[in-house]
Amino acid sequence: MTELLNQIIDIAKSIAHVFDASIWPPLVTIVKSIGHLFVKILELSIMVVQWLLDKF
C-alpha cells in the first residue's frame, strides 16, 4: 500500500516538474494561484461553519 502511494506521489511530482519547466509558466502560475485561493476559501468556510456551530 505504501509502495503504491509512493509511486503516485512520484508521478505527481514528475508531472508538476514538467509543468514548471514547460513553455507555459504564466498559465501554471495562474492555476497554482487559483488552487491556493480555493484552499483559502475552503479554510475560511470551515472556520465559519465551526463558528456557527459554536454559536448555536
OpenMM code with the backbone's topology and positions (N, CA, C; nanometers):
from openmm import Vec3, app, unit

residues = "MET THR GLU LEU LEU ASN GLN ILE ILE ASP ILE ALA LYS SER ILE ALA HIS VAL PHE ASP ALA SER ILE TRP PRO PRO LEU VAL THR ILE VAL LYS SER ILE GLY HIS LEU PHE VAL LYS ILE LEU GLU LEU SER ILE MET VAL VAL GLN TRP LEU LEU ASP LYS PHE".split()
positions = [
    Vec3(0.0832, -0.1202, 0.0000),
    Vec3(0.0000, 0.0000, 0.0000),
    Vec3(0.0870, 0.1256, 0.0000),
    Vec3(0.1877, 0.1255, 0.0863),
    Vec3(0.2772, 0.2409, 0.0942),
    Vec3(0.3548, 0.2576, -0.0356),
    Vec3(0.3931, 0.1437, -0.0953),
    Vec3(0.4686, 0.1473, -0.2210),
    Vec3(0.3849, 0.2138, -0.3302),
    Vec3(0.2590, 0.1778, -0.3377),
    Vec3(0.1684, 0.2363, -0.4374),
    Vec3(0.1545, 0.3863, -0.4150),
    Vec3(0.1388, 0.4245, -0.2886),
    Vec3(0.1267, 0.5657, -0.2538),
    Vec3(0.2514, 0.6423, -0.2955),
    Vec3(0.3686, 0.5853, -0.2681),
    Vec3(0.4950, 0.6491, -0.3060),
    Vec3(0.5048, 0.6657, -0.4574),
    Vec3(0.4609, 0.5646, -0.5319),
    Vec3(0.4638, 0.5729, -0.6782),
    Vec3(0.3728, 0.6851, -0.7271),
    Vec3(0.2547, 0.6953, -0.6689),
    Vec3(0.1601, 0.8007, -0.7076),
    Vec3(0.2202, 0.9378, -0.6792),
    Vec3(0.2838, 0.9522, -0.5620),
    Vec3(0.3469, 1.0792, -0.5257),
    Vec3(0.4591, 1.1126, -0.6228),
    Vec3(0.5403, 1.0110, -0.6584),
    Vec3(0.6497, 1.0331, -0.7535),
    Vec3(0.5965, 1.0789, -0.8887),
    Vec3(0.4895, 1.0158, -0.9352),
    Vec3(0.4286, 1.0533, -1.0632),
    Vec3(0.3777, 1.1973, -1.0567),
    Vec3(0.3108, 1.2308, -0.9466),
    Vec3(0.2580, 1.3666, -0.9301),
    Vec3(0.3712, 1.4688, -0.9298),
    Vec3(0.4822, 1.4355, -0.8623),
    Vec3(0.5963, 1.5265, -0.8579),
    Vec3(0.6560, 1.5456, -0.9965),
    Vec3(0.6678, 1.4361, -1.0723),
    Vec3(0.7265, 1.4484, -1.2059),
    Vec3(0.6355, 1.5290, -1.2979),
    Vec3(0.5051, 1.5110, -1.2854),
    Vec3(0.4103, 1.5899, -1.3647),
    Vec3(0.4231, 1.7375, -1.3289),
    Vec3(0.4302, 1.7667, -1.1989),
    Vec3(0.4446, 1.9055, -1.1538),
    Vec3(0.5745, 1.9652, -1.2062),
    Vec3(0.6814, 1.8843, -1.2078),
    Vec3(0.8109, 1.9318, -1.2569),
    Vec3(0.8025, 1.9644, -1.4058),
    Vec3(0.7348, 1.8782, -1.4810),
    Vec3(0.7179, 1.9018, -1.6249),
    Vec3(0.6415, 2.0317, -1.6469),
    Vec3(0.5352, 2.0538, -1.5690),
    Vec3(0.4572, 2.1762, -1.5828),
    Vec3(0.5406, 2.2987, -1.5479),
    Vec3(0.6228, 2.2871, -1.4418),
    Vec3(0.7065, 2.4003, -1.4016),
    Vec3(0.8081, 2.4344, -1.5093),
    Vec3(0.8592, 2.3321, -1.5782),
    Vec3(0.9635, 2.3533, -1.6784),
    Vec3(0.9048, 2.3774, -1.8176),
    Vec3(0.7725, 2.3835, -1.8254),
    Vec3(0.7079, 2.3932, -1.9561),
    Vec3(0.7174, 2.5336, -2.0141),
    Vec3(0.6591, 2.5495, -2.1318),
    Vec3(0.6600, 2.6770, -2.2033),
    Vec3(0.5519, 2.7690, -2.1469),
    Vec3(0.4717, 2.7172, -2.0549),
    Vec3(0.3549, 2.7913, -2.0075),
    Vec3(0.3671, 2.8346, -1.8607),
    Vec3(0.4775, 2.8930, -1.8179),
    Vec3(0.4881, 2.9319, -1.6767),
    Vec3(0.3767, 3.0257, -1.6292),
    Vec3(0.3326, 3.1220, -1.7123),
    Vec3(0.2237, 3.2092, -1.6648),
    Vec3(0.0958, 3.1309, -1.6362),
    Vec3(0.0657, 3.0356, -1.7247),
    Vec3(-0.0541, 2.9530, -1.7072),
    Vec3(-0.0434, 2.8716, -1.5790),
    Vec3(0.0740, 2.8131, -1.5561),
    Vec3(0.0966, 2.7334, -1.4356),
    Vec3(0.0798, 2.8207, -1.3117),
    Vec3(0.1339, 2.9421, -1.3177),
    Vec3(0.1231, 3.0344, -1.2047),
    Vec3(-0.0230, 3.0675, -1.1766),
    Vec3(-0.0995, 3.0898, -1.2817),
    Vec3(-0.2420, 3.1204, -1.2658),
    Vec3(-0.3148, 3.0026, -1.2017),
    Vec3(-0.2854, 2.8813, -1.2522),
    Vec3(-0.3506, 2.7615, -1.1983),
    Vec3(-0.3148, 2.7427, -1.0509),
    Vec3(-0.1858, 2.7626, -1.0184),
    Vec3(-0.1432, 2.7495, -0.8783),
    Vec3(-0.2117, 2.8539, -0.7915),
    Vec3(-0.2229, 2.9767, -0.8415),
    Vec3(-0.2873, 3.0838, -0.7651),
    Vec3(-0.4335, 3.0507, -0.7383),
    Vec3(-0.5016, 2.9988, -0.8406),
    Vec3(-0.6416, 2.9601, -0.8243),
    Vec3(-0.6521, 2.8480, -0.7215),
    Vec3(-0.5573, 2.7541, -0.7269),
    Vec3(-0.5550, 2.6444, -0.6298),
    Vec3(-0.5383, 2.6951, -0.4880),
    Vec3(-0.4428, 2.7874, -0.4688),
    Vec3(-0.4203, 2.8446, -0.3359),
    Vec3(-0.5435, 2.9211, -0.2884),
    Vec3(-0.6047, 2.9970, -0.3796),
    Vec3(-0.7245, 3.0735, -0.3470),
    Vec3(-0.8374, 2.9805, -0.3037),
    Vec3(-0.8547, 2.8700, -0.3775),
    Vec3(-0.9582, 2.7725, -0.3458),
    Vec3(-0.9364, 2.7141, -0.2065),
    Vec3(-0.8101, 2.6815, -0.1749),
    Vec3(-0.7773, 2.6270, -0.0429),
    Vec3(-0.8104, 2.7280, 0.0663),
    Vec3(-0.7762, 2.8557, 0.0430),
    Vec3(-0.8040, 2.9598, 0.1423),
    Vec3(-0.9546, 2.9760, 0.1640),
    Vec3(-1.0313, 2.9733, 0.0547),
    Vec3(-1.1769, 2.9856, 0.0651),
    Vec3(-1.2338, 2.8671, 0.1424),
    Vec3(-1.1808, 2.7479, 0.1153),
    Vec3(-1.2245, 2.6274, 0.1853),
    Vec3(-1.1961, 2.6395, 0.3346),
    Vec3(-1.0738, 2.6839, 0.3694),
    Vec3(-1.0374, 2.7012, 0.5105),
    Vec3(-1.1293, 2.8024, 0.5775),
    Vec3(-1.1558, 2.9124, 0.5083),
    Vec3(-1.2416, 3.0171, 0.5631),
    Vec3(-1.3832, 2.9651, 0.5865),
    Vec3(-1.4371, 2.8901, 0.4904),
    Vec3(-1.5731, 2.8382, 0.5056),
    Vec3(-1.5801, 2.7372, 0.6201),
    Vec3(-1.4746, 2.6577, 0.6392),
    Vec3(-1.4710, 2.5641, 0.7518),
    Vec3(-1.4719, 2.6410, 0.8836),
    Vec3(-1.3940, 2.7497, 0.8893),
    Vec3(-1.3902, 2.8321, 1.0103),
    Vec3(-1.5274, 2.8929, 1.0393),
    Vec3(-1.5954, 2.9397, 0.9354),
    Vec3(-1.7282, 2.9991, 0.9522),
    Vec3(-1.8262, 2.8946, 1.0044),
    Vec3(-1.8214, 2.7746, 0.9474),
    Vec3(-1.9113, 2.6673, 0.9911),
    Vec3(-1.8849, 2.6328, 1.1375),
    Vec3(-1.7573, 2.6218, 1.1750),
    Vec3(-1.7240, 2.5920, 1.3148),
    Vec3(-1.7742, 2.7028, 1.4074),
    Vec3(-1.7585, 2.8278, 1.3652),
    Vec3(-1.8040, 2.9411, 1.4452),
    Vec3(-1.9557, 2.9352, 1.4637),
    Vec3(-2.0271, 2.9043, 1.3540),
    Vec3(-2.1727, 2.8953, 1.3610),
    Vec3(-2.2161, 2.7809, 1.4523),
    Vec3(-2.1455, 2.6687, 1.4445),
    Vec3(-2.1784, 2.5553, 1.5302),
    Vec3(-2.1547, 2.5894, 1.6771),
    Vec3(-2.0520, 2.6673, 1.7049),
    Vec3(-2.0251, 2.7093, 1.8429),
    Vec3(-2.1335, 2.8050, 1.8927),
    Vec3(-2.1830, 2.8910, 1.8039),
    Vec3(-2.2825, 2.9910, 1.8416),
    Vec3(-2.4168, 2.9271, 1.8768),
    Vec3(-2.4577, 2.8263, 1.7989),
    Vec3(-2.5921, 2.7702, 1.8146),
    Vec3(-2.5897, 2.6306, 1.8738),
] * unit.nanometer
topology = app.Topology()
chain = topology.addChain("A")
for resn in residues:
    res = topology.addResidue(resn, chain)
    for name in ("N", "CA", "C"):
        topology.addAtom(name, app.Element.getBySymbol(name[0]), res)
